[in-house]
Amino acid sequence: MTSGRIDHAALAIAAPPDTLYAAFADPAQLVQWLPPGSMTGRVLVYDFRVGGRYRIELAYAVDNAAGKTTQHSDISAGTFLALEPGRRIVQSVEFESTDAAFAGEMRMTWTLAPTATGTLVTVIAESPPPGIRQADHETGLRESLANLARFVQ
């Protein structure tokens, strides 16, 4: 990992942890809620098991957006490091980019904590690349969580 920075977001969602975990485990569901803002997603590889690899492309819907991988897209790849059904997902993430500002591995942890009315979903990104501004990253994480809430409710 490249830095000590930690980006995070959390949202209480009116759905049980198992429903939220399933929305992450199924790549067809994942691409419906994960892309923040007006982005769209495409799963290129998705082996949802500990040690399994994934590769996902997120594409920007606006022409003036600058992607990390291509002019209008970000491709990230990594490994699932820990999977605790209904509780926690830990993954490594690396962007495919020729720009050193986006190089390096970050670790993302998604925690699903049951509450009286559903689940508190918390996402923590450890050591994101320095080319990703913290405020922008946290906004994107919040947008993904809001998308997840709409998707399961």
QUIFENPE-V88810 format. One record per pair of residues at least 12 apart in sequence whose ideal C-beta (glycine too) atoms are under 10 Angstrom apart, sorted by sequence separation. I is the first residue (numbers start at 0). J is the second residue. D is the distance in whole Angstrom. If there is no record, write none. Layout:
# QUIFENPE-V88810
I;J;D  I;J;D
This chain:
# QUIFENPE-V88810
30;42;6  42;54;8  43;55;7  56;68;8  59;71;5  78;90;7  79;91;8  92;104;7  93;105;8  109;121;7  110;122;8  124;136;7  19;32;10  29;42;7  41;54;10  42;55;6  43;56;6  56;69;9  58;71;6  59;72;7  77;90;5  78;91;5  91;104;5  92;105;5  108;121;8  109;122;5  110;123;8  124;137;9  26;40;9  41;55;7  42;56;8  57;71;10  58;72;4  59;73;8  77;91;4  78;92;9  91;105;7  92;106;7  108;122;7  109;123;8  26;41;10  27;42;8  30;45;9  40;55;6  41;56;5  57;72;7  58;73;8  75;90;10  76;91;9  77;92;5  78;93;9  90;105;9  91;106;6  92;107;6  107;122;6  108;123;5  122;137;10  124;139;10  26;42;4  29;45;8  40;56;7  41;57;8  56;72;5  57;73;5  58;74;10  75;91;10  76;92;8  77;93;6  90;106;7  91;107;8  107;123;7  108;124;8  124;140;7  25;42;10  26;43;10  39;56;9  40;57;5  41;58;7  56;73;7  57;74;8  75;92;5  76;93;6  77;94;10  89;106;7  90;107;5  106;123;8  107;124;5  108;125;8  123;140;9  26;44;9  27;45;9  29;47;9  38;56;10  39;57;7  40;58;8  55;73;9  56;74;5  57;75;8  75;93;7  76;94;8  89;107;7  90;108;8  105;123;10  106;124;7  107;125;8  122;140;5  26;45;4  38;57;5  39;58;5  55;74;7  56;75;8  74;93;10  75;94;5  76;95;7  88;107;8  89;108;5  90;109;8  105;124;5  106;125;4  121;140;10  122;141;9  25;45;9  26;46;10  38;58;6  39;59;9  54;74;7  55;75;6  56;76;10  74;94;7  75;95;7  88;108;7  89;109;8  105;125;6  106;126;7  107;127;9  24;45;9  26;47;8  34;55;9  36;57;10  37;58;10  38;59;6  39;60;7  54;75;7  55;76;8  73;94;6  74;95;4  75;96;10  87;108;7  88;109;4  89;110;9  104;125;10  105;126;5  106;127;10  122;143;8  25;47;8  33;55;8  34;56;10  35;57;8  37;59;7  38;60;6  53;75;8  54;76;4  55;77;9  73;95;8  74;96;8  87;109;7  88;110;8  104;126;7  105;127;5  122;144;7  24;47;5  34;57;5  36;59;8  37;60;4  38;61;9  53;76;7  54;77;8  72;95;10  73;96;8  86;109;10  87;110;5  88;111;8  103;126;7  104;127;10  105;128;7  120;143;10  121;144;9  23;47;8  24;48;10  29;53;9  33;57;8  34;58;8  36;60;8  37;61;7  52;76;7  53;77;6  86;110;7  87;111;7  103;127;8  104;128;9  120;144;6  30;55;8  34;59;9  36;61;9  52;77;7  53;78;8  86;111;6  87;112;9  103;128;5  122;147;10  29;55;8  30;56;9  34;60;9  38;64;8  51;77;10  52;78;6  53;79;7  68;94;7  69;95;9  75;101;10  78;104;9  80;106;7  85;111;6  86;112;8  101;127;9  102;128;6  103;129;8  105;131;9  26;53;8  30;57;9  37;64;9  51;78;7  52;79;8  67;94;5  68;95;5  69;96;10  77;104;7  80;107;9  81;108;8  83;110;9  84;111;9  86;113;9  101;128;5  102;129;9  103;130;10  120;147;7  36;64;9  38;66;10  50;78;6  51;79;5  66;94;10  67;95;8  68;96;6  73;101;9  77;105;9  80;108;9  83;111;9  85;113;8  100;128;6  101;129;8  102;130;8  120;148;8  26;55;8  49;78;9  50;79;7  51;80;10  67;96;4  68;97;9  77;106;9  99;128;9  100;129;6  101;130;4  118;147;10  49;79;6  50;80;8  66;96;9  67;97;9  68;98;9  75;105;9  77;107;8  98;128;9  99;129;9  100;130;3  101;131;7  118;148;10  41;72;9  43;74;7  48;79;6  49;80;7  51;82;9  67;98;7  99;130;8  100;131;8  105;136;10  117;148;9  40;72;10  43;75;10  44;76;8  46;78;9  47;79;6  49;81;6  50;82;10  75;107;10  92;124;8  96;128;8  98;130;6  38;71;10  39;72;9  40;73;10  41;74;9  43;76;8  46;79;8  49;82;5  65;98;10  67;100;9  68;101;9  85;118;9  92;125;10  94;127;10  107;140;9  118;151;9  38;72;9  45;79;10  48;82;7  49;83;10  67;101;5  87;121;10  88;122;9  89;123;10  92;126;10  94;128;7  96;130;8  109;143;10  117;151;9  38;73;8  47;82;7  66;101;10  67;102;10  92;127;8  93;128;9  109;144;10  117;152;9  89;125;10  92;128;9  94;130;9  53;90;7  55;92;9  94;131;8  53;91;10  109;147;10  34;73;10  51;90;10  52;91;10  53;92;9  54;93;10  56;95;9  49;89;9  47;88;9  54;95;8  47;90;10  24;79;10  24;82;8  73;131;10  23;82;9  24;84;8  67;128;8  20;82;9  20;83;9  21;84;9  67;130;7  20;84;6  21;85;9  24;88;8  67;131;8  20;85;5  23;88;6  19;85;8  20;86;8  16;83;10  17;84;7  18;85;9  20;87;9  23;90;10  16;84;9  17;85;5  20;88;7  16;85;4  17;86;10  19;88;10  15;85;8  16;86;7  16;87;10  57;139;9  23;109;7  23;111;9  20;109;9  19;109;9  0;91;9  20;111;6  19;111;5  18;111;10  16;110;10  17;111;9  16;111;4  15;111;9  16;112;8  17;113;10  14;111;10  16;113;6  23;120;10  15;113;7  16;114;10  19;117;9  20;118;9  6;105;9  12;111;9  18;117;9  19;118;6  5;105;10  18;118;8  35;135;10  1;102;7  2;103;8  4;105;9  5;106;10  6;107;9  7;108;9  9;110;9  11;112;9  13;114;9  16;117;9  17;118;9  19;120;6  35;136;10  38;139;9  1;103;3  12;114;9  14;116;10  15;117;7  16;118;5  36;138;8  0;103;7  1;104;7  2;105;9  9;112;9  11;114;6  13;116;6  14;117;5  15;118;6  16;119;9  35;138;7  36;139;7  0;104;6  1;105;8  12;116;9  13;117;4  14;118;6  16;120;9  35;139;4  38;142;9  0;105;6  11;116;7  12;117;5  13;118;8  34;139;9  35;140;8  37;142;10  38;143;10  0;106;6  11;117;6  12;118;5  14;120;9  33;139;10  35;141;8  36;142;6  10;117;10  11;118;7  12;119;8  35;142;4  36;143;9  10;118;9  11;119;5  12;120;6  34;142;9  35;143;5  10;119;8  11;120;8  33;142;10  34;143;7  35;144;9  9;119;6  10;120;6  32;142;10  33;143;5  35;145;9  36;146;9  9;120;7  10;121;8  32;143;7  33;144;10  35;146;7  8;120;9  9;121;4  10;122;9  32;144;9  34;146;7  8;121;8  9;122;7  32;145;9  33;146;7  7;121;7  8;122;5  9;123;9  32;146;4  33;147;8  7;122;7  8;123;9  31;146;8  32;147;5  6;122;9  7;123;5  8;124;9  31;147;9  32;148;9  6;123;8  7;124;7  32;149;7  33;150;9  5;123;6  6;124;4  7;125;9  29;147;10  31;149;10  32;150;4  5;124;7  6;125;8  28;147;10  31;150;6  32;151;8  4;124;8  5;125;6  6;126;9  4;125;8  5;126;8  6;127;6  29;150;10  3;125;8  4;126;6  5;127;8  28;150;7  2;125;9  3;126;7  4;127;6  28;151;9  1;125;10  2;126;5  4;128;10  22;146;10  23;147;8  0;125;6  1;126;5  2;127;7  4;129;8  6;131;8  19;144;10  22;147;6  0;126;4  1;127;8  2;128;8  6;132;10  7;133;10  0;127;9  1;128;6  2;129;6  4;131;9  6;133;6  1;129;7  5;133;9  6;134;9  8;136;9  19;147;7  22;150;6  4;133;7  6;135;9  7;136;9  8;137;6  19;148;9  22;151;6  6;136;5  7;137;7  8;138;9  10;140;9  21;151;9  6;137;5  8;139;9  9;140;9  10;141;7  19;150;9  4;136;9  6;138;10  8;140;4  9;141;9  12;144;8  18;150;10  19;151;6  6;139;9  7;140;7  8;141;5  10;143;9  11;144;10  12;145;9  14;147;9  18;151;5  6;140;7  7;141;10  8;142;9  10;144;4  14;148;8  18;152;10  8;143;8  9;144;7  10;145;7  12;147;7  13;148;8  8;144;6  12;148;4  14;150;9  15;151;9  8;145;9  10;147;8  11;148;9  12;149;9  14;151;4  10;148;6  12;150;10  13;151;8  14;152;6  12;151;7  13;152;6  12;152;7
